[in-house]
Amino acid sequence: MWLLSLISFGESWHNNHHAFPSSAFHGMRRFEAALDPGGWVITGLEKLGLAWKVVRIPRERQASKSLVA
């Protein structure tokens, strides 16, 4: 999955989007987030002031749902 994540711009973690539709990031777990190029772009845009109200799902809320890797 990790190789597909790099090739597909993070879309191989798309199943997480269905668990948390408002999340700006597909990679939820620590190792997934490290391989989520779409998340990198959103974070960069946020730091530049070009994206705002970026939704990050707290770890506690993530733990309440079972995510499939």
Contacts in CASP RR format, 6 or more apart in sequence:
PFRMAT RR
TARGET T0000
AUTHOR 0000-0000-0000
METHOD contacts of the structure
MODEL  1
MWLLSLISFGESWHNNHHAFPSSAFHGMRRFEAALDPGGWVITGLEKLGL
AWKVVRIPRERQASKSLVA
1 12 0 8 1.000
1 13 0 8 1.000
1 69 0 8 1.000
2 12 0 8 1.000
2 31 0 8 1.000
2 35 0 8 1.000
4 11 0 8 1.000
4 12 0 8 1.000
5 11 0 8 1.000
5 12 0 8 1.000
5 13 0 8 1.000
5 26 0 8 1.000
5 27 0 8 1.000
5 32 0 8 1.000
5 35 0 8 1.000
5 36 0 8 1.000
5 37 0 8 1.000
6 35 0 8 1.000
6 37 0 8 1.000
9 37 0 8 1.000
9 38 0 8 1.000
10 26 0 8 1.000
10 27 0 8 1.000
10 35 0 8 1.000
10 36 0 8 1.000
10 37 0 8 1.000
10 38 0 8 1.000
10 39 0 8 1.000
11 26 0 8 1.000
12 26 0 8 1.000
13 26 0 8 1.000
13 27 0 8 1.000
13 28 0 8 1.000
13 32 0 8 1.000
13 36 0 8 1.000
14 26 0 8 1.000
15 67 0 8 1.000
15 68 0 8 1.000
16 23 0 8 1.000
16 25 0 8 1.000
16 26 0 8 1.000
16 27 0 8 1.000
16 28 0 8 1.000
16 32 0 8 1.000
16 67 0 8 1.000
17 23 0 8 1.000
17 26 0 8 1.000
19 28 0 8 1.000
19 65 0 8 1.000
19 67 0 8 1.000
20 28 0 8 1.000
20 57 0 8 1.000
20 61 0 8 1.000
20 62 0 8 1.000
20 65 0 8 1.000
22 55 0 8 1.000
23 55 0 8 1.000
23 56 0 8 1.000
23 57 0 8 1.000
24 39 0 8 1.000
24 42 0 8 1.000
24 51 0 8 1.000
24 54 0 8 1.000
24 55 0 8 1.000
24 56 0 8 1.000
25 33 0 8 1.000
25 36 0 8 1.000
25 38 0 8 1.000
25 39 0 8 1.000
25 42 0 8 1.000
25 56 0 8 1.000
25 57 0 8 1.000
26 32 0 8 1.000
26 36 0 8 1.000
26 38 0 8 1.000
26 39 0 8 1.000
27 33 0 8 1.000
27 35 0 8 1.000
27 36 0 8 1.000
27 39 0 8 1.000
28 57 0 8 1.000
28 62 0 8 1.000
28 67 0 8 1.000
29 62 0 8 1.000
29 67 0 8 1.000
29 69 0 8 1.000
32 69 0 8 1.000
33 39 0 8 1.000
42 51 0 8 1.000
42 54 0 8 1.000
43 54 0 8 1.000
44 51 0 8 1.000
45 51 0 8 1.000
46 52 0 8 1.000
46 54 0 8 1.000
END
